[in-house]
């Protein structure tokens, strides 16, 4: 795969803007060796891409909370020494169709090592069942990790659940509250969907298996982003809503925590499978006890969610009392009484 393109002026202006300090057009022009008119044009392009900017006459520009640029060095320095040594490649990209596809285009890493790609802007990201996951610059975390198992784990179908537990741990360590998990790979709050996990597996006849793990998280949704999600039938939440009012959200801190917890989770899953995550998943399961509908292919099943088994399959108690296991499917949940509408799939 070809190396990332040289940074555009729009990207370089974005990287120099702060969430706390106003930067004038004159300052930015001097640092970037361009004209003030070029800086102004770049700022306008950022606005068109959906980046919220505070502009004050004669003083300059400032980013909204949580929109600070991703910084590879800051993220790497936040990792423990052992974890830094495991990172064989790490790219911070400005704009990419999909971070998963970017890593799938590389040769897999050696077992025990991880390749990382994180993007400011993703234009063709994928969610479950081929749904689009679009992200404007700075408003989300679009992170992918590539990991190689020397031998395919027996519980590999439950890996997304284990990564969900690791992701929730990471977000909790960054002061995010009220995050739970929805089978098989969604991060949710009481207000809506916060993010999701997408795994793509490449297995070889020798038993070696490479998995690319995509983690997408809404960090700061603008009103138009929420409107677009709602028009598509979804309900979304963001990280800003999960922390105390006025508290700063640093994407660099969050990405560092995600890498730390996901690498630890992969090592644990590699040695012990899903069994070590089962109890933790049970505590975070937002479906347990809820009335659900599961769509699998052309079939639809309804009943009460009864958690997961030791292999990560969703267990649903049907109206006749039968417990049915599901290894795949699309789940909708009946809303609580008093809420508008009937079923919510996030």
C-alpha positions in Angstrom: 0.0 0.0 0.0 1.2 3.5 -0.9 2.3 5.7 2.0 -0.1 8.4 3.3 -0.2 11.6 1.2 1.6 14.7 2.3 -0.5 16.7 4.7 -2.8 19.3 3.1 -3.0 22.8 4.4 -6.5 22.0 5.8 -5.0 19.2 7.8 -2.1 21.3 9.0 -4.3 24.2 10.1 -6.5 21.7 12.0 -3.5 20.2 13.7 -2.4 23.7 15.0 -5.8 24.7 16.4 -6.4 24.4 20.1 -9.5 23.7 22.2 -8.3 26.3 24.8 -6.2 28.9 23.1 -7.2 31.2 20.2 -4.8 31.1 17.3 -4.9 34.1 14.9 -4.8 33.9 11.2 -1.5 35.8 11.3 0.1 33.3 13.7 -1.1 30.3 11.6 0.1 31.9 8.4 3.6 32.5 9.8 3.9 29.0 11.2 2.8 27.4 8.0 4.6 29.8 5.6 1.4 30.7 3.7 -0.8 33.8 3.3 -3.6 34.7 5.7 -6.0 34.3 2.8 -4.9 30.7 2.5 -5.4 30.1 6.2 -8.9 31.7 5.9 -9.8 29.4 3.0 -8.6 26.3 5.0 -10.7 27.4 8.0 -13.7 27.7 5.7 -13.1 24.2 4.3 -12.9 22.8 7.9 -16.3 24.4 8.6 -17.7 22.8 5.4 -16.4 19.4 6.7 -18.4 19.9 9.9 -15.6 21.0 12.3 -17.1 23.5 14.9 -14.9 26.6 15.3 -15.1 29.5 17.7 -14.0 32.6 15.7 -13.4 35.9 17.4 -12.6 39.1 15.5 -9.0 40.2 15.7 -8.2 37.3 18.0 -8.4 34.1 15.9 -9.9 30.6 16.0 -10.4 27.9 18.5 -11.8 24.3 18.3 -14.8 23.1 20.2 -14.3 20.8 23.2 -13.1 17.3 22.2 -12.0 18.3 18.7 -8.2 18.6 19.4 -6.1 16.9 16.7 -4.9 13.4 17.1 -1.2 13.2 18.0 0.8 10.0 17.4 3.6 10.9 19.9 1.2 11.8 22.6 -0.7 8.6 22.2 2.4 6.4 22.1 3.9 8.1 25.1 0.7 7.3 27.1 1.3 3.5 26.6 3.3 1.3 28.9 6.8 0.4 27.6 5.8 -3.2 27.0 2.7 -2.1 25.0 4.8 0.4 22.9 7.1 -2.4 21.9 4.1 -4.4 20.6 3.1 -1.6 18.2 4.9 -2.5 14.9 3.1 0.2 12.9 1.0 3.3 13.8 -0.5 5.7 11.3 -2.5 8.8 12.1 -4.4 9.5 8.9 -6.3 12.7 7.9 -8.9 11.2 5.7 -9.4 7.6 4.7 -12.4 5.6 3.3 -12.0 3.0 6.1 -9.3 2.4 8.7 -10.2 -1.3 8.6 -9.6 -1.4 4.9 -6.3 0.5 5.3 -4.9 -2.2 7.6 -6.4 -5.0 5.5 -4.2 -3.7 2.7 -1.0 -4.3 4.7 0.8 -7.6 5.3 -0.4 -8.9 8.7 1.8 -8.2 11.8 3.8 -11.0 13.4 2.0 -12.8 16.3 2.2 -10.7 19.5 2.5 -7.4 17.6 -0.2 -4.9 16.6 -0.6 -2.5 13.7 -2.7 0.6 14.4 -4.5 3.1 12.1 -6.5 6.0 13.4 -8.2 8.6 11.2 -9.4 12.2 11.7 -12.0 11.6 9.0 -13.6 8.4 7.7 -15.7 8.6 4.5 -16.7 5.0 3.9 -16.6 3.3 7.3 -18.7 0.2 7.8 -20.9 -0.8 10.7 -22.9 -4.0 11.1 -24.8 -5.4 8.1 -23.0 -3.0 5.8 -24.3 0.2 7.4 -22.3 3.4 6.8 -20.3 4.8 9.7 -19.3 8.3 8.6 -17.1 10.6 10.7 -16.3 14.3 10.2 -12.8 15.5 11.3 -12.3 15.5 15.0 -15.9 14.5 15.9 -15.3 10.7 16.4 -12.7 8.1 17.1 -12.1 5.9 14.0 -9.6 3.3 15.2 -8.5 0.0 13.8 -6.0 -2.6 15.1 -4.5 -5.6 13.3 -3.6 -8.6 15.4 -2.3 -12.1 14.4 -3.1 -15.2 16.4 -0.6 -18.0 16.0 -3.5 -20.4 16.3 -7.2 -19.6 15.7 -8.9 -19.4 19.1 -11.8 -21.8 19.6 -14.1 -19.0 20.8 -13.1 -16.5 18.0 -16.8 -15.9 17.3 -17.0 -14.2 20.8 -14.0 -12.0 20.2 -16.2 -8.9 19.5 -17.8 -9.3 22.9 -14.4 -9.5 24.6 -13.2 -6.3 22.7 -16.5 -4.7 23.9 -15.6 -5.3 27.5 -12.0 -4.0 26.9 -13.5 -0.9 25.2 -15.9 -0.2 28.0 -13.0 -0.5 30.5 -11.0 2.0 28.5 -13.8 4.6 28.3 -14.5 4.2 32.0 -10.8 4.9 32.8 -11.3 8.2 30.8 -14.2 9.2 33.1 -17.0 8.2 30.8 -20.0 6.9 32.8 -23.1 4.8 32.1 -21.7 2.8 29.1 -23.1 -0.7 28.6 -22.9 -3.3 25.9 -25.5 -4.5 23.4 -24.9 -7.9 21.8 -23.0 -8.5 19.8 -20.9 -5.4 19.3 -22.5 -2.1 20.2 -21.6 0.4 22.9 -24.7 2.1 24.2 -25.9 4.5 26.9 -29.5 5.1 28.2 -29.7 7.8 25.5 -28.6 5.9 22.4 -25.7 4.2 20.6 -22.3 5.5 21.4 -20.2 3.3 19.1 -19.6 -0.1 17.6 -17.0 -2.7 16.9 -16.4 -4.4 13.6 -14.2 -7.5 13.2 -12.8 -8.8 10.0 -11.0 -12.2 10.1 -8.4 -13.7 7.7 -7.6 -17.3 8.6 -5.0 -19.5 6.9 -4.9 -23.3 6.5 -1.9 -23.4 8.8 -4.1 -22.2 11.7 -2.6 -18.6 11.7 -5.4 -16.0 11.9 -5.3 -12.3 11.4 -8.1 -10.1 12.7 -8.6 -6.5 12.0 -10.7 -4.8 14.7 -12.5 -1.5 14.0 -13.7 0.6 16.9 -15.9 3.6 16.1 -17.0 6.0 18.8 -19.0 9.2 18.7 -17.0 11.8 20.6 -18.9 15.1 19.8 -22.0 15.0 17.6 -23.2 18.2 16.0 -27.0 18.7 15.6 -26.8 17.9 11.9 -25.0 14.7 12.6 -27.7 13.6 15.1 -30.4 14.6 12.6 -28.8 12.5 9.9 -28.6 9.5 12.2 -32.2 9.9 13.3 -33.4 10.2 9.7 -31.8 6.8 9.1 -33.7 5.3 12.1 -31.0 5.4 14.7 -30.6 7.1 18.1 -27.0 8.2 18.9 -25.1 9.5 21.9 -21.5 10.8 22.3 -18.7 10.8 24.8 -19.2 14.4 25.7 -22.6 13.5 27.2 -21.0 10.7 29.4 -18.7 13.0 31.3 -19.4 15.7 33.9 -20.6 19.0 32.4 -17.7 21.2 31.4 -15.1 18.4 31.6 -12.7 18.2 28.7 -12.6 15.1 26.5 -9.2 14.3 25.0 -9.3 11.9 22.0 -5.6 11.3 22.5 -6.2 10.0 26.0 -9.1 7.9 24.9 -7.2 6.3 22.0 -4.3 5.5 24.3 -6.6 3.9 26.8 -8.3 1.9 24.0 -5.0 0.6 22.7 -3.9 -0.4 26.3 -7.1 -2.3 27.1 -7.6 -3.9 23.7 -4.0 -5.2 23.6 -4.5 -6.6 27.1 -7.8 -8.1 26.0 -6.3 -9.8 23.0 -3.6 -11.4 25.0 -6.1 -12.6 27.6 -8.5 -13.9 24.9 -5.6 -15.6 23.2 -4.6 -17.6 26.3 -8.0 -18.1 27.9 -10.8 -17.5 25.4 -14.1 -15.9 26.2 -14.6 -17.6 29.6 -12.5 -14.9 31.3 -14.8 -12.2 29.9 -18.2 -13.9 30.5 -18.9 -12.5 33.9 -17.8 -9.0 33.0 -20.0 -9.1 29.9 -22.9 -10.2 32.1 -22.5 -7.1 34.2 -22.5 -4.8 31.2 -25.2 -6.5 29.2 -28.0 -4.0 28.4 -30.3 -6.7 26.8 -30.6 -9.1 29.7 -34.2 -9.4 30.8 -35.4 -7.2 27.9 -38.1 -8.1 25.4 -36.3 -8.5 22.1 -36.8 -9.4 18.4 -33.9 -11.2 16.7 -33.8 -11.1 12.9 -31.6 -13.9 11.4 -31.7 -14.1 7.6 -35.4 -14.4 6.6 -36.5 -15.5 10.1 -37.7 -13.4 13.0 -37.7 -14.6 16.6 -39.1 -12.8 19.7 -38.7 -13.4 23.4 -36.8 -12.4 26.5 -33.0 -11.9 26.4 -31.3 -14.2 28.9 -27.7 -13.2 28.5 -25.1 -15.1 26.7 -23.6 -18.6 27.1 -19.9 -19.3 27.7 -19.2 -19.1 24.0 -20.8 -15.6 23.5 -24.0 -16.8 21.9 -27.1 -14.7 22.7 -29.7 -16.7 24.6 -33.4 -15.8 24.0 -36.3 -17.4 25.9 -39.2 -17.8 23.4 -42.9 -17.5 24.4 -43.1 -21.3 24.7 -40.2 -21.4 27.3 -37.6 -22.7 24.9 -34.1 -21.2 25.2 -32.6 -20.5 21.7 -28.9 -19.6 21.2 -28.0 -17.1 18.5 -24.4 -16.7 17.1 -25.5 -14.0 14.7 -28.5 -11.7 14.1 -29.9 -8.2 14.4 -31.5 -7.4 17.7 -34.2 -4.8 18.4 -35.4 -4.0 22.0 -38.9 -3.0 23.1 -38.8 0.5 24.5 -39.8 1.1 28.1 -43.4 2.1 28.9 -44.0 5.8 28.4 -41.4 6.1 25.6 -42.6 6.8 22.1 -42.4 4.1 19.5 -42.3 0.3 19.8 -38.9 -1.2 19.0 -35.5 0.3 19.1 -32.5 -1.2 17.2 -30.1 1.7 17.8 
